[in-house]
Amino acid sequence: MKKLLLMSLMAVAMSANAEDKNEILVDNDDVVANEGGIKLTKDDDNDNWSMHFALGVNIPQKADGCSFAPFRSWEFNLTLLQYDYTPKKSKTTLSAGLGFNWRAYTLSGHNNCFVKGGDYVGIMDVKSAYKTFASAVGDGSNLENLSSNISTTAISMPLLIKQRFSKSFAISLGAQLNWNFYSRIHNYYEVGDDDVDTYTKKIGQRPFTVDVLGILHFGKLGVYCKYSPMSVLKKDRGVEFKSFAAGIYF
């Protein structure tokens, strides 16, 4: 009887252990299935290809005499192709991607604008800078709704380490490498019934920058923050400012 009871307990224990293992496997599958982005391949325990995008607000830091409007300064990041590798029986995923990043930094108010003089980008008030606009502006007194920003476009490469803590929560940390191949100043204003856009290219952006990137994953949706320790423009090529961005990640 004792032997029979012992054998029954061992059978129950082994069954429970097997159920736990199966549950863990199901949990891992659920975690993979609940991750955000667009899957480009079928779910696999180790290798996956995916696409992701992020939309956030730019908050320039350490601005040199600049006053920016955060909710008029945006960034958009599209990772066209990302490779994710998860070692067997691990909750850690290593990722490398390739995509595009667009950022805009807009001055606050409607009285100042970015102006390029020679090789230097500075900020001037409208009346001082009116010669850079159409002659219809005159002394700048009839210019309305001025909006002035610097934007950059880059080929980006995010390199991330993701650690899962549950089915619906994970943290990613890493860096984003950027090749900033294009930048411009965009000044928009109204004169009477006319809308006028002016663009200035080759403003001396840093060609290569590195960002520190962190993401909190809540199921399919995430929240990210990104800090750029390098200034947007090259040293001595214009007003200096750095960028902090935060937004949603999918």
C-alpha positions in Angstrom: 0.0 0.0 0.0 2.8 2.4 0.9 4.6 1.5 -2.4 1.4 2.2 -4.3 0.9 5.5 -2.5 4.5 6.5 -3.2 4.2 5.6 -6.8 1.0 7.7 -7.1 2.6 10.7 -5.5 5.6 10.4 -7.9 3.2 10.2 -10.9 1.3 13.3 -9.7 4.6 15.2 -9.2 5.9 14.2 -12.7 2.6 15.1 -14.2 2.6 18.5 -12.5 6.2 19.1 -13.6 5.3 18.3 -17.1 2.3 20.6 -17.0 4.6 23.4 -15.7 7.0 22.9 -18.5 4.2 22.9 -21.1 2.8 26.0 -19.5 6.2 27.8 -19.7 6.4 26.8 -23.4 2.9 28.1 -24.0 3.8 31.3 -22.1 6.9 31.8 -24.3 4.8 31.3 -27.4 2.3 33.8 -26.1 5.0 36.3 -25.3 6.4 36.0 -28.9 2.9 36.3 -30.3 2.2 39.4 -28.2 5.2 41.4 -29.2 4.6 44.5 -31.3 5.6 45.2 -34.9 4.7 43.6 -38.1 6.0 40.0 -38.4 7.7 39.4 -41.8 8.3 35.7 -41.1 6.4 32.9 -39.2 7.0 32.8 -35.5 10.1 30.8 -34.6 11.6 30.1 -31.2 14.9 31.5 -32.2 14.9 33.6 -35.4 12.4 36.2 -36.5 12.2 39.1 -39.0 10.0 42.1 -38.2 9.1 45.7 -39.0 8.6 48.5 -36.5 7.7 52.1 -36.3 7.9 54.9 -33.6 6.3 58.3 -33.3 7.5 60.8 -30.7 7.9 64.3 -29.5 11.4 66.0 -29.7 12.5 68.0 -26.7 15.8 69.7 -27.6 18.3 69.8 -24.7 21.1 72.3 -23.9 19.9 74.6 -26.6 22.2 77.5 -27.2 20.0 80.6 -27.1 17.1 78.6 -28.7 13.5 78.2 -27.5 11.7 75.2 -29.0 8.1 74.1 -29.1 8.1 70.4 -28.1 4.6 69.7 -29.4 5.5 71.2 -32.8 8.8 69.2 -32.9 8.3 65.6 -34.0 10.2 62.5 -35.0 9.2 59.4 -36.9 11.2 56.3 -37.1 10.5 53.3 -39.4 12.5 50.1 -39.1 12.0 48.4 -42.4 13.8 45.2 -41.5 14.8 43.9 -38.0 16.4 40.6 -37.2 15.6 39.2 -33.7 17.5 36.3 -32.2 16.4 34.6 -29.0 18.7 31.8 -27.6 16.9 28.6 -26.6 15.3 28.6 -23.2 16.0 32.3 -22.9 13.9 35.4 -22.3 16.5 37.7 -23.8 16.4 38.7 -27.5 19.1 40.4 -29.5 18.0 42.6 -32.3 19.6 44.6 -35.2 17.6 46.6 -37.7 17.7 49.0 -40.6 15.4 51.8 -41.5 14.8 55.6 -41.7 14.5 58.3 -39.1 13.0 61.8 -39.6 13.2 64.6 -37.0 12.0 68.2 -36.9 13.0 70.9 -34.4 10.6 73.8 -34.4 11.2 77.2 -32.8 8.5 78.4 -30.3 6.6 81.5 -31.0 6.2 83.2 -34.3 8.8 86.0 -34.2 12.1 84.1 -34.7 13.4 82.0 -37.6 16.5 80.0 -38.6 18.7 81.7 -41.1 21.8 80.5 -42.8 24.5 83.1 -43.3 27.6 81.7 -45.1 28.3 78.4 -43.4 26.6 79.3 -40.1 23.0 78.7 -39.0 21.7 81.3 -36.6 18.4 82.6 -35.2 17.1 86.0 -36.0 13.9 87.9 -35.4 11.7 88.5 -38.3 12.5 92.2 -38.8 16.2 91.5 -38.8 15.8 88.6 -41.2 13.2 90.0 -43.6 15.7 90.3 -46.5 15.9 86.5 -46.6 12.2 86.4 -47.4 10.2 87.6 -50.4 10.2 91.4 -51.0 6.4 91.4 -50.3 7.3 90.9 -46.6 8.7 94.4 -46.4 9.9 95.1 -42.9 8.3 92.0 -41.6 5.3 93.8 -40.0 2.8 92.2 -42.4 4.2 88.7 -42.0 2.0 86.3 -40.0 2.0 82.8 -38.5 5.7 82.3 -39.0 6.9 78.7 -38.4 10.6 77.8 -38.6 12.3 74.5 -38.1 15.3 72.4 -38.8 14.7 68.8 -40.0 17.1 65.9 -40.6 16.6 62.6 -42.4 18.8 59.6 -41.6 19.3 55.9 -42.4 19.2 54.4 -38.9 20.4 51.1 -37.4 18.9 50.2 -34.0 20.9 47.6 -31.9 18.9 46.4 -29.0 18.8 43.8 -26.1 15.3 42.9 -24.9 14.6 41.3 -21.6 11.2 39.7 -21.0 9.7 39.7 -17.5 6.2 38.5 -18.3 3.7 37.8 -21.1 3.0 41.5 -21.4 6.1 43.3 -20.2 9.6 43.6 -21.5 12.4 46.2 -21.6 14.7 47.0 -24.5 18.0 48.9 -24.1 20.6 49.8 -26.8 21.8 52.3 -29.3 20.6 53.7 -32.6 23.3 54.5 -35.2 22.3 57.3 -37.7 23.7 58.4 -41.0 22.2 61.8 -41.4 22.3 62.2 -45.2 19.9 65.2 -45.5 18.9 68.3 -43.6 17.2 71.6 -44.2 15.7 74.7 -42.8 12.0 75.2 -43.5 10.5 78.6 -42.9 6.7 79.0 -43.5 4.8 82.3 -43.2 1.7 84.0 -44.5 1.6 87.4 -46.2 -2.0 88.5 -46.8 -3.8 85.7 -48.6 -0.5 84.0 -49.7 1.2 81.1 -48.0 5.0 81.0 -48.5 7.5 78.2 -47.9 11.2 78.7 -48.1 13.9 75.9 -47.8 17.6 76.1 -47.2 19.7 72.9 -47.6 23.3 71.9 -46.7 23.1 73.4 -43.3 26.0 71.4 -41.8 24.4 68.6 -39.9 26.5 66.0 -38.2 26.7 63.1 -40.7 27.0 60.3 -38.1 25.4 60.3 -34.7 24.6 57.7 -32.0 21.5 57.7 -29.8 20.8 55.9 -26.5 17.5 54.1 -26.9 15.2 52.5 -24.3 11.8 50.9 -24.8 9.1 49.7 -22.4 7.0 47.0 -24.0 3.4 46.5 -22.9 2.2 43.7 -25.1 1.9 44.9 -28.7 2.4 48.6 -27.8 5.5 50.2 -26.3 6.8 53.5 -25.0 10.2 54.7 -25.9 12.7 57.4 -25.0 15.8 58.4 -26.9 18.7 60.7 -26.0 21.1 62.1 -28.5 24.3 63.2 -26.7 25.7 64.7 -30.0 24.5 68.1 -31.2 22.4 68.2 -34.3 24.7 70.6 -36.2 28.5 70.3 -36.5 30.5 72.3 -34.0 30.9 76.0 -35.0 28.4 75.5 -37.9 25.4 76.9 -36.1 23.3 77.1 -32.9 24.0 74.0 -30.8 21.3 71.8 -29.3 20.8 68.2 -28.5 17.7 66.1 -28.5 15.6 64.0 -26.2 12.6 62.3 -27.7 9.7 60.2 -26.2 6.7 58.6 -27.7 5.0 55.4 -28.8 6.6 52.3 -30.3 5.0 49.5 -32.2 
